[in-house]
Amino acid sequence: MQAGHEFRIVWCTFPDLETARQIGTTLVENQLAACVNLCPHLESIYRWQGAVETSPEVLAILKTTATALPTLERELRRLHPYEVPEIVTLQPEEVAETYAAWWLQSVNPLASQHGGE
Protein backbone atom coordinates (compact mmCIF):
# COMPACT_ATOMS: atom_id res chain seq x y z
CA MET A 1 0.00 0.00 0.00
CA GLN A 2 1.07 3.54 -0.76
CA ALA A 3 0.29 6.59 1.37
CA GLY A 4 -2.55 8.58 -0.15
CA HIS A 5 -1.00 12.05 0.24
CA GLU A 6 -1.13 12.87 -3.51
CA PHE A 7 -4.47 11.21 -4.28
CA ARG A 8 -7.87 12.88 -4.16
CA ILE A 9 -11.38 11.51 -4.62
CA VAL A 10 -14.06 14.02 -5.59
CA TRP A 11 -17.80 13.42 -5.23
CA CYS A 12 -20.03 15.44 -7.51
CA THR A 13 -23.74 15.01 -8.26
CA PHE A 14 -25.37 15.69 -11.62
CA PRO A 15 -29.00 16.04 -12.74
CA ASP A 16 -28.82 13.11 -15.19
CA LEU A 17 -26.60 10.37 -16.60
CA GLU A 18 -25.91 12.08 -19.93
CA THR A 19 -24.60 15.27 -18.28
CA ALA A 20 -22.46 13.28 -15.84
CA ARG A 21 -21.11 11.13 -18.68
CA GLN A 22 -20.27 14.14 -20.89
CA ILE A 23 -18.47 16.06 -18.15
CA GLY A 24 -16.75 12.95 -16.79
CA THR A 25 -15.50 12.04 -20.26
CA THR A 26 -14.14 15.57 -20.78
CA LEU A 27 -12.27 15.43 -17.47
CA VAL A 28 -10.72 12.05 -18.30
CA GLU A 29 -9.86 13.10 -21.87
CA ASN A 30 -8.14 16.22 -20.51
CA GLN A 31 -6.25 14.06 -17.98
CA LEU A 32 -7.72 15.86 -14.98
CA ALA A 33 -9.21 12.60 -13.69
CA ALA A 34 -7.84 9.09 -14.00
CA CYS A 35 -11.30 7.59 -13.73
CA VAL A 36 -14.89 8.68 -13.20
CA ASN A 37 -17.37 6.21 -11.73
CA LEU A 38 -21.03 7.03 -12.41
CA CYS A 39 -23.63 5.88 -9.90
CA PRO A 40 -27.10 6.53 -11.34
CA HIS A 41 -30.50 6.23 -9.67
CA LEU A 42 -29.80 8.30 -6.57
CA GLU A 43 -32.44 10.34 -4.86
CA SER A 44 -31.27 13.47 -3.10
CA ILE A 45 -33.19 15.26 -0.38
CA TYR A 46 -31.87 18.75 0.36
CA ARG A 47 -32.80 22.27 1.36
CA TRP A 48 -32.72 24.82 -1.48
CA GLN A 49 -33.90 28.42 -1.20
CA GLY A 50 -35.78 27.71 2.01
CA ALA A 51 -37.67 24.62 0.82
CA VAL A 52 -36.99 20.92 1.14
CA GLU A 53 -36.51 19.44 -2.34
CA THR A 54 -36.23 15.91 -3.70
CA SER A 55 -34.48 15.19 -7.01
CA PRO A 56 -33.14 12.21 -8.91
CA GLU A 57 -29.39 12.58 -9.42
CA VAL A 58 -26.27 10.76 -10.59
CA LEU A 59 -23.23 10.62 -8.32
CA ALA A 60 -19.84 10.85 -10.02
CA ILE A 61 -16.77 9.64 -8.13
CA LEU A 62 -13.68 11.21 -9.70
CA LYS A 63 -10.11 10.05 -9.06
CA THR A 64 -7.56 12.87 -9.36
CA THR A 65 -4.42 14.18 -7.67
CA ALA A 66 -3.72 17.06 -5.32
CA THR A 67 -1.82 18.78 -8.13
CA ALA A 68 -4.68 18.49 -10.64
CA LEU A 69 -7.45 19.27 -8.13
CA PRO A 70 -7.58 23.09 -8.59
CA THR A 71 -7.91 22.73 -12.38
CA LEU A 72 -10.43 19.91 -12.06
CA GLU A 73 -12.56 21.99 -9.66
CA ARG A 74 -12.41 25.00 -12.01
CA GLU A 75 -13.51 22.84 -14.96
CA LEU A 76 -16.31 21.22 -12.92
CA ARG A 77 -17.66 24.66 -11.99
CA ARG A 78 -17.39 25.85 -15.60
CA LEU A 79 -19.10 22.80 -17.14
CA HIS A 80 -21.63 21.96 -14.42
CA PRO A 81 -25.29 22.94 -14.96
CA TYR A 82 -26.02 23.56 -11.25
CA GLU A 83 -25.74 27.02 -9.73
CA VAL A 84 -24.06 25.41 -6.69
CA PRO A 85 -22.49 22.10 -7.75
CA GLU A 86 -21.63 19.57 -5.07
CA ILE A 87 -17.85 19.23 -5.05
CA VAL A 88 -16.63 17.25 -2.03
CA THR A 89 -12.99 16.19 -1.91
CA LEU A 90 -11.67 13.27 0.11
CA GLN A 91 -8.09 12.09 0.65
CA PRO A 92 -7.61 8.33 0.88
CA GLU A 93 -5.30 7.04 3.60
CA GLU A 94 -3.80 4.37 1.39
CA VAL A 95 -3.98 3.25 -2.23
CA ALA A 96 -2.85 -0.15 -3.56
CA GLU A 97 0.60 0.20 -5.19
CA THR A 98 -0.34 -0.94 -8.69
CA TYR A 99 -3.52 1.13 -8.73
CA ALA A 100 -1.60 4.13 -7.37
CA ALA A 101 0.96 3.89 -10.17
CA TRP A 102 -1.79 3.77 -12.82
CA TRP A 103 -3.68 6.64 -11.14
CA LEU A 104 -0.64 8.93 -11.08
CA GLN A 105 0.24 8.01 -14.66
CA SER A 106 -3.30 8.80 -15.86
CA VAL A 107 -3.57 12.34 -14.47
CA ASN A 108 -1.64 15.23 -16.00
CA PRO A 109 -3.00 18.66 -15.04
CA LEU A 110 -0.80 20.32 -17.66
CA ALA A 111 -2.25 18.27 -20.53
CA SER A 112 -5.51 20.24 -20.57
CA GLN A 113 -3.59 23.52 -20.76
CA HIS A 114 -1.81 22.43 -23.94
CA GLY A 115 -4.61 21.67 -26.36
CA GLY A 116 -6.71 19.29 -24.22
CA GLU A 117 -10.06 20.89 -25.10
Secondary structure as UniProt FT lines:
FT   STRAND          2..3
FT   TURN            5..6
FT   STRAND          7..14
FT   HELIX           17..29
FT   TURN            30..31
FT   STRAND          35..48
FT   TURN            49..50
FT   STRAND          51..65
FT   TURN            66..68
FT   HELIX           69..79
FT   STRAND          88..90
FT   STRAND          94..95
FT   HELIX           97..106
FT   TURN            109..110
FT   HELIX           111..113
FT   TURN            114..116
//
